[in-house]
């Protein structure tokens, strides 16, 4: 019991090392429980940075649901009026809840991580496919696998997956939505 109390106190202490926070109100309207839902937020980080309340690289940005730190990813636009961030949340049907956006902890390091937010993520950097994520027949991910097969070579160019011939899959196109940059011209489902 003492160990659980200590862990809880450490979480609260970590959350309160941030100088500022803003409430973010979320209302679930689909009528369904959403587990590991990727919520897109548009944030004015330029004003916060200009006021000296946020680090210039947004590395002190965090999101909490009560005492639980939430996985997030800053997609684009740090130090703009339209910073796009994705946060993974759980929310019950028709629930209205508040999460908190925390910032202004000069000792914090960047925790923005797309792989923690999405079922599958590959930014296709470099010229070759990441064989730790892609293999012949399965896209590897820590929570589920998506089937596919290549009829030919695939490669990356300027952050986009390019296919020399075709790719086929037993999964629906919706299963591949979290693939940020995929050239679907020659994609067969």
N, C-alpha and C positions, 0 to 999 in steps of 0.2 A: 504494500500500500504506500509506503514512504517513497519508493522508487517512482510510482505513478504520479504522486503529488509533485515530486521534484521535476519530472519531465514536463508536466503541465506548467509549472512555474517558469521553466526555461523557455517554453514556447511563448508565454505571455511577455517575458522579458525581451525576447528577440523581437516581437512585434512592436514593443514600445520603444525600441532603440531608434525608431524612425521619428523624426521631429514632426512631420505633417501627415495627415491622411485626408482623403475625401471619400464620402460614402458613394457607392454605385448601386442604385436601385435596379433590381431585375424582376420582371414579372413573366412567369411562364404562361403562355396563352394557347398552346396546342392541346392542352388537356392530357398530356402524357408526362410520366416521370422521365426526366432527361438525365441520364448518367454519363459522365465524362463528356459532356456537351461542350463544344468549342464555341465560345461566345466572343464575337468581334466587338472591340471597343475603339472609339475614336477619341483621342485625348489631346488636349492642347498642352503639350510639353514645352512649347516655346515660352509661354508666359511664366511657367514654373521655373524654367532655367533662367530667364531674364531677371526674375525676382530673387534669384539665388536660393531657391527652395529645392532644386533638383540638380543632380550632376549633369554636366553637358552631354554625356554619352548615355543618359537614362539608366545607368547601371544600378542605381539605387531604387528603382521602381519595383514594387512588390504588390501582390494581391492576397488578401486574407478573407476567409469565410470563418467568422468568429476567431478562434485561435489557430485554425489550420491554414498554413501557407498554400496557395494555389499555384499550380504550374502555369506559366505564361510564356508568350513569345512576342517580341516586338518585331513585326513584319517590316515596317518601313516608317520613315518620317520622324525619327527622334529630333527634337529641337525644331518642330514645326507646329502649326496650329491643328494639324490633322495627323497625329501619330496613330498608326494602326497597331493595336495590340490584341492578341488572342489569349483568352483565359479559359482553362478547363474547369467546369463547374458541375455540380449535381444540383438539381432542383426538382421538387415535386410538382405534380400537376396542379395548375392554377395557383401555385405559390408565388408570393411576393417576398423577396428577400433582399437583404443588403449585404454586399461584400464591400471590403475597404481597399482602396488604393493607397498604399503607403509610399512615402518618399522622404528624402533629406536625411539619409544616413551615410555620411562621408566615408565610413569604414566598410560599407557593403560592396560586394563584387557582383558582377553581372550574372543573373540567373536566368536570363531569357533563353529558352530552349524549345524549339519547335517539336523536337522528338518527344518531349514530355507532354505536349498538348495534343498532337494529332496521332491517330492510329498509325499512320505511316508518313514519314517526311524524308525527302531527299532533295537538296537544293542543287544537285547535279553540278557541283564544282569540279573542276579538273576536266580531263579529256576522256577518262574511262569511267565506267559504271562501278559503283561501290559494291564489290562482291560480298561485303558483310551485310548488305541490305537486299541485294538482288542475287538470285541464284536461278539455275535452270528449273523453272516450274513453280517457284513460290517466292513471293515478296515476303521477306522476313520482317516480322514486327513482334514486339513483346506481348501484345494482347491478342493478336489474331494473324492469320496468314491469308494472302490473296493469291489464287492460282493464276498462272499465265504460262504461255510458252512462246518462245521466239522462233520464227521461221528463219531468221537470219541474225546478223550482228546488230547490236545497238551501241550507240556511243553518245557522248554529250558534247554539245557545242554551245558556248556562251550561256551556260546554265540551263539548257533545254535538252531533254532526252530525245534523241533522234533515232529512228528505226530505219534500217536499210531496206527492209521488206515489210513484213507484217508481224503483229503480235496478236495472239488470240487468248481468250480467257473464258472461264465458266462463270466468272463474277459479273455483276452488272456494272455499268459505267459509274453509277452512284458510289460503288465501293472504292473507286479510284479518285474520288473528289479531292482527297487530301494530297494527291500528287500535284504539287504546286506548279511544276513546269513539265508537261509531257506533251509531245507532239502527237496529236490524235489523228492526223491525216491518214495514216496507214494502220489505224487501230481497228481490229475486228473483234466484235463481241457477239 
